[in-house]
Each structure stands twice: as C-alpha cells, then as structure tokens.
Amino acid sequence: MFRKSLIAILLLPFSISVASAAAIVEQYDVMSYNSGQHSLYMNGNRYHFASGALFTRYDDGTGTLVGTATTDGTLATAGFDVNLNFGNFRNWAQQVAITSAPHAKGTGNGDETQWSFMDLLPTSTLTGFNGISAVYNLLMKPQPYGKYTYQYGIGANDKNGDLGLSGWFYTANQNGDPGSPCGSNSTCDFNLKLTPVPLPAGLALLPVGLAVLAGMRMRRRSEA
C-alpha cells in the first residue's frame, strides 16, 4: 500500500507545482469546551458542535474550522453550518509585537505565552438551517488599541485547562459593518475543546513527492 501511494504521488501530472499544495500541519476534532456547554454563543443562544467538526492548520499560513453547530448538537435541530477561515498565524512574541491586546480572552487557565494566535478572515460564515434562514459573514472583533485575534493552546478556550480554542466575532451588516445579531455591543464567541487528530502517513509524503516532481521537471528543462 505504501509503494502504491508513493507511485501515485510521483505519477501526478507535471503541471502541478509545489506551491499549489498546502499540507496539513495540525488537525483537531472540535467539541464544546465541556459536556453540555456551548461551542458557539450568540447573545444568549447556545449552540453545540455535532460530531465531525475539524480545526485544521496548513503550512501556507492558513487554517479552517468547519462543522455544524446546533441547539442540541444533533443534525435534527436548528443551527448553523460553520465555516471559519484563519490566516496570519503567530506565536506569542509575534503577537505582542502587533497589539497591546495580545490575548483575546481570559488567561486564568493557561499560559498565553505558549499559545498560537491567528486572525479570523472576513470570508468566514455562519449559514443557518432547520428554521434559521440567515447567512452571516463574520468579522474579527476589533479594539481601539489592537484587535481581538483568535487563540488556541492549553487553557486558551477561556473556560478550563483543556487544549482549546476561542475568539470573539461580529456579524456584518449589508454595509460590511458590525450588525445584528452580533453588533458592536454584543457578545458572540466560540469556546472550544480540541482533540488532536493523528495525521495519515501519506500526507507527509505529498510535499516530498511534489518536490521530486519539481526537481525532475527542472532537470528536463535544463537538459532540453
């Protein structure tokens, strides 16, 4: 099986470039920060991620959080398809260099200097279903002296000492400014527990295979 996987990689068309393939660096199952507690909080309404939600970080500096959050954590009730996009991942030193509000949420359960930080990109959305018809574009919550970035690490869910992720957000109105249901005076956020997902061995081979392809392509050009 290993040999077949490697051969399949090496036989990919030569038109593929190394830069076009973003490899997975980290991946986590995502759930509510504690049993019975919310994953997504929107002005008094609590939603829970159904099984299968994933937070993924890629080697090109981007990340995603994709899943379904409903009123009871099952697909039979009202809720949202969650599609969060992240960029500009940073460590603590890089974080404090750009903002005087280095951690988005509380630090009572962990050491923020060991966390990772990232920006919520404006392509992030919540899409309602089962009685919720709205589609919301999400905005990262700014501050006059910096910005509320997202964070993950031990204790970073702002609720307990588990490995977690958290961050505030606004919902954009038709003008692209903060508006209902998560306007500038609202409380809307994610508080999550993360469980590492072991990466398949084949994923590690993909960048290697693409690098080999690039080398073979360059050699053929130089010999032509």
C-alpha positions in Angstrom: 0.0 0.0 0.0 2.9 2.3 0.9 4.5 1.7 -2.5 1.3 2.3 -4.4 0.7 5.6 -2.6 4.2 6.8 -3.4 3.9 5.8 -7.0 0.6 7.6 -7.3 2.2 10.8 -5.9 5.2 10.6 -8.3 2.9 10.0 -11.3 0.9 13.2 -10.8 0.9 15.4 -13.8 4.0 17.6 -14.2 1.7 20.7 -14.3 1.3 20.5 -10.6 3.5 22.9 -8.7 4.8 22.7 -5.2 3.2 26.0 -4.2 -0.2 24.8 -5.2 -0.4 22.1 -2.5 -0.9 23.2 1.1 0.0 20.4 3.5 -1.8 19.9 6.8 0.4 20.9 9.8 -2.1 20.2 12.6 -5.7 18.9 12.8 -8.1 18.7 15.7 -11.6 17.4 16.5 -13.7 20.2 17.8 -16.3 20.0 20.5 -17.9 22.2 23.2 -15.4 23.2 25.9 -17.3 21.0 28.4 -20.1 18.5 28.2 -23.4 20.3 27.9 -21.8 23.7 27.4 -21.8 25.8 24.2 -19.4 25.7 21.2 -21.0 28.9 19.7 -22.6 31.6 21.8 -24.7 34.3 20.2 -26.4 36.8 22.5 -27.9 34.2 24.8 -28.4 31.5 22.3 -26.1 28.5 22.8 -25.1 26.0 20.0 -23.1 22.8 20.3 -20.9 21.2 17.6 -22.1 18.0 16.2 -19.6 15.2 15.7 -17.2 15.6 12.8 -16.2 19.3 13.3 -12.5 19.9 12.5 -9.9 22.7 13.0 -7.1 22.4 10.5 -3.9 24.4 10.1 -1.9 24.4 6.9 1.7 25.0 6.1 0.8 28.1 3.9 -0.2 30.1 6.9 -3.9 29.5 6.7 -6.4 27.4 8.6 -10.1 26.4 8.7 -12.7 25.4 11.2 -15.6 23.5 9.6 -18.5 21.9 11.3 -22.2 22.1 12.2 -23.4 23.7 15.5 -27.0 23.2 16.5 -29.1 23.8 19.6 -28.5 20.3 20.9 -25.5 19.0 18.9 -27.6 16.8 16.6 -28.4 17.5 12.9 -32.1 17.3 13.7 -32.4 20.7 15.3 -31.8 24.3 14.2 -28.3 25.6 13.9 -25.5 26.8 11.6 -23.0 25.3 9.2 -19.8 26.9 10.5 -17.0 27.8 8.0 -14.2 29.8 9.7 -11.1 30.8 7.8 -7.9 31.9 9.5 -4.7 33.5 8.5 -1.6 35.2 9.9 -0.7 32.5 12.5 1.6 33.9 15.1 3.5 32.8 18.3 3.4 35.0 21.5 6.4 37.2 20.5 4.9 37.9 17.2 1.5 38.6 18.8 2.7 41.1 21.4 4.6 42.9 18.6 1.5 43.9 16.8 -1.1 44.5 19.5 -1.4 45.7 23.1 -4.4 43.3 23.5 -2.3 40.1 22.9 -4.9 37.6 24.2 -8.5 37.7 23.0 -10.0 36.0 26.1 -9.1 35.2 29.7 -5.8 33.6 30.7 -6.7 32.1 34.0 -6.5 28.5 32.8 -3.2 28.5 30.8 0.0 30.2 29.9 -0.7 32.6 26.9 3.0 32.7 26.0 2.6 29.1 24.9 -0.5 29.7 22.7 -0.8 30.2 19.0 -2.7 33.2 17.6 -4.4 33.9 14.3 -6.8 36.3 12.5 -10.4 35.4 11.6 -10.7 36.2 7.9 -13.7 38.0 6.5 -14.6 35.0 4.3 -15.8 33.2 7.4 -19.6 32.5 7.5 -22.4 31.0 9.5 -25.2 29.5 7.4 -28.4 28.7 9.1 -30.6 25.6 8.5 -33.7 23.8 10.0 -35.6 27.0 10.6 -32.7 29.5 10.6 -32.6 31.1 7.1 -29.9 33.7 7.7 -26.3 33.6 6.4 -23.9 35.7 8.3 -20.5 37.0 7.3 -18.2 37.1 10.3 -15.8 39.9 11.3 -13.0 39.7 13.8 -13.8 41.9 16.8 -11.5 45.0 16.8 -10.4 47.1 19.7 -9.2 50.7 19.6 -5.8 49.7 20.8 -5.4 46.5 18.8 -7.6 43.6 17.8 -9.2 40.5 19.3 -7.4 37.7 17.5 -8.3 34.0 17.9 -6.1 31.8 20.1 -5.5 28.1 20.8 -3.5 26.1 23.2 -3.7 24.7 26.7 -6.4 26.8 28.5 -7.0 29.0 25.5 -10.7 28.2 25.5 -11.1 30.6 28.4 -13.1 28.0 30.4 -10.8 25.3 31.7 -7.3 23.8 31.4 -8.0 21.7 28.4 -6.5 22.1 25.0 -8.9 24.6 23.4 -9.6 27.5 21.0 -11.6 30.7 21.5 -12.4 34.1 19.9 -15.0 36.8 19.6 -16.7 37.9 16.4 -19.1 40.4 14.9 -21.7 39.7 12.2 -21.5 42.0 9.2 -24.5 44.1 8.0 -25.2 45.0 4.4 -22.6 47.8 4.6 -19.9 45.4 6.0 -20.0 46.9 9.4 -20.9 45.1 12.7 -24.7 44.5 12.8 -27.4 42.2 14.3 -27.3 39.7 15.8 -23.7 40.3 16.8 -23.2 44.0 16.6 -20.6 46.2 18.3 -22.3 45.9 21.7 -23.0 42.2 21.5 -21.4 39.1 23.0 -20.8 36.4 20.3 -17.9 34.0 20.5 -16.6 30.5 20.1 -15.3 28.4 23.1 -14.0 25.0 22.1 -12.2 21.9 23.2 -9.6 20.5 20.8 -8.6 16.9 20.5 -5.5 16.2 18.2 -6.2 14.0 15.1 -3.2 11.8 14.1 -2.3 12.8 10.5 -2.1 9.9 8.0 1.4 8.9 7.0 0.5 9.6 3.3 0.1 13.3 4.0 3.7 13.6 4.9 4.7 12.1 1.6 2.8 14.6 -0.5 5.2 17.5 -0.2 8.1 15.1 -0.8 6.5 13.7 -3.9 5.7 17.2 -5.3 9.3 18.3 -4.6 10.6 15.3 -6.5 8.3 16.2 -9.4 9.5 19.8 -9.4 13.2 18.6 -9.5 12.5 16.2 -12.3 10.8 18.9 -14.3 13.7 21.4 -13.8 16.2 18.8 -14.8 14.3 18.0 -18.0 14.2 21.7 -18.8 18.0 22.1 -18.3 18.7 19.1 -20.5 16.4 20.3 -23.3 
